[in-house]
Amino acid sequence: MAGNAVIVAGFGYRAAAEAESLRDALEAACAQTASGVQPAAINALAAPTDKIPLVSKLGQALGVPVIAVDAQQLTAMPTQTLSEKSIQNRGTGSVAEASALAGAGNNASLLCLRTVSQDRMATCALAKGTHS
């Protein structure tokens, strides 16, 4: 992926979430993009380091790598969504948006704001950038 344009799906989720929650949030995020990005066009998934185990299951199912985002990266990313709970717990307005931006690397921009799974257990945002 180094130096190539990438689309990264960033995730945040509650402890009770299941893999289906993540998949649903991903599909909802893809549907929100102006160009109708398909899940098959996703180059990588990203999530906070402590959230990697469940995201890895989805990554394996989709055949894409998973990028762990540390706390410093999360708080450094400018998000458009400002969730008070996320700010209190993680220091960022949206874990999904910050993870997507951090994972997408250089010149990253959001393709869609965070979307929420139907069961309200997971969020996903998409970002495009040049992974370094």
N, C-alpha and C positions, 0 to 999 in steps of 0.2 A: 504494500500500500504506500510505501514511502514515495513522496513527491507526486502522487497521483490524486486527482480529484476523487473525493469519497463522499458518500452519504452515510451518516451515522445516526442510528436510533438510540437516543438516551432514555434511560428508565429511572423511575422512582417507584417504590411500592411499599405497601404496608406489610407487616410481618405475616399476616394471614393470607397474603396473595398466593396464587398458584400460577403455574406456567400459562394456563389458559387466560388468566387476567392480563399477563404481559402480551400475549399474542393478540388479544382483543384490543388493547391499547395501541399496539403497533398498527393494526389494520385501520383503526380510527384515525391515527396520525397520518397514515398514507392517504386516506380519503380526504383529509383536510388540505393537502398540498394543491397548489394552483395547477401543477402539471400532472397530477394524479400518479404520483410515485407508487410503484407496486412494491410489495414486500420483497420480491426477488431482486430489486434494484439496490437494496440495502447492502453496504459493504462491510459494516461492523456494528456491533452493539456496544453501548457504554453504560456504566453504572458506578455508583460509589463502591469502593473496595469491599465494604461489608455486605453489599447486595449482589456480589458476583455469582454466588452459587446458583440462584434461581435463573439469573440472566444467562448463565452458561448453558443451562438446559435448552433454552430457546436458541442460543447461538449454535449449539450442536444440531438441533433440528433444522435450522436454516442453512447450516454449512458456512457460517461466517465467524470471524474472530470476535472476541469480547475484550474490551478495553476497560481496565480498572482505573477509576478516577479517584484521586486522593482528596482529602478534605481541603487542602490548600487550593487545588485546581477548581473545586466546586465553588469556593467563595470568591475566586478571581473572575469568574465568568459573569458577564452582564446579562441577566435574564429579563424578559419582557413581562412575565407573570410574576406577581409578588404575593405569594402565599405567606400569611403571617406564621402559620404552623411550620412551614419549611424554613422560614427565616430564623425562627426560634430554635429549631432542632438541628439545622444544617448550615445556617449562615448564608443561605442563598434563597432567592425568590421562587425558584423551581428546580428541584433536583433533576428532573428529566431534561429541562432545557440546558442547565449547566453541564450535565453529563454529555449531552449531544454535542454542545459547542466544544468542550474540552477534548472529546474523542475525535472530532472532525479536524482539529489542529489549526494550522495557519489559515488566516483569512476566513474563518468559519462564520457562517450566518445561518440563522434559523430558516428552515423551509416551512415549518409550522410551529405554532406555540404548543405547549403541552396539551395533550388530550387525555381524557380519563376513560378507563375501561368501564364497561356497563356495570360491573359489580362494585365499582368505585374503589378498587383495591390497588390499581396500578395507573401510572401516568407514563406517557411517551411523548417525546418531541423529536423532530428530525432536523439535522443540521448538515450543511454541505460545506466542505472545506478541502484543504490539502494536507493530508496527514503527513507529518514529518518523521 
